[in-house]
Amino acid sequence: MALVPYEETTELGLQKFHKPLATFSFANYTIQIRQDWRHLGVAAVVWDAAIVLSTYLEMGAVELRGRSAVELGAGTGLVGIVAALLGAHVTITDRKVALEFLKSNVQANLPPHIQPKTVVKELTWGQNLGSFSPGEFDLILGADIIYLEETFTDLLQTLEHLCSNHSVILLACRIRYERDNNFLAMLERQFTVRKVHYDPEKDVHIYEAQKRNQKEDL
């Protein structure tokens, strides 16, 4: 997740980001996420898309137990933490500048028997892909990661690298601007995309994507 200022429509909406701790209950665990808006900005607060995607995972919408998963632009790590608590082997990624903060949340919220199944790893989209095997993951997770247009090409390259023909991508986002729809259009050129969930209260959509079968393109 890029470390840049973020537009939010109301001052009230921003107040929750300035709280040092955000507390959630997922997978029969209480999760306390440390936030640090002042120093790390958008990478260090819990956005609604992460809550909605975590809830979707908890609903059992996809099989997680024993599966390999990666969270992109993890920020606070909430989605990856929930996926791990639900039984996945999870690689939780973000840019180098956010990793120590991310690690602290992961270590604070995963019990000792689950921590060995979870790795926090640097990933800058479109760059250090060589440290990840092509098609390495069963599930690719992203919450509110498609808001910077200049990252779209690198993000698509990253998704293409990490996915096998059997991988499932789950992206949770608000559709705020035309550029968000532009990204979905770009995604549909390489992947089959469908909307699988919508939370009207938080105005968050979840899209599922899979690599297009070569036969489909003929």
Secondary structure by P-SEA (a helix, b strand, c coil): ccbbbbbbccccccccccccbbbbbcccbbbbbbbccccccccccccaaaaaaaaaaaacccccccbbbbbcccccaaaaaaaaaaccbbbbbccccaaaaaaaaaaacccccccccbbbbbbcccccccccccccccbbbbccccccccaaaaaaaaaaaaccccbbbbbbbbcccaaaaaaaaaaaacccccccccccccbbbbbbbccccccccc
